[in-house]
Amino acid sequence: MGFDFDLLAKRGLVPKKTNLQMQAKCQSCLGREMCQRMLDANKDHLDAPPTYCPNNQILSFLKRALPQKK
């Protein structure tokens, strides 16, 4: 979805703790391989996280809340 979470944490837009929690959720997700294939196939653009994503709610919120790159 185009987020640089390290940069967002450095700018204080996403707390470091939240960033680490999101990474932990991703690492423990049972759909990691399927997700990686989807990410590889959509390198240029991803409109929304998959419904099975454990970070779906926060990623969807960030997409709505943060300014979009043009």
GIVENDA-V205132 format. One record per backbone hydrogen bond with DSSP energy under -0.5 kcal/mol. NH is the residue of the N-H (numbers start at 1). CO is the residue of the C=O. If there is no record, write none. Layout:
BEGIN
nh = <NH	NH>
co = <CO	CO>
END
This chain:
BEGIN
nh = <5	8	9	10	11	12	13	14	19	20	21	22	23	24	25	26	27	28	29	29	32	35	36	37	38	39	40	41	42	43	53	56	59	60	61	62	63	64	65	66>
co = <3	4	5	6	7	9	8	8	15	16	17	18	19	20	21	22	23	24	25	26	29	31	32	33	34	35	36	37	38	40	50	53	55	56	57	58	59	60	61	62>
END
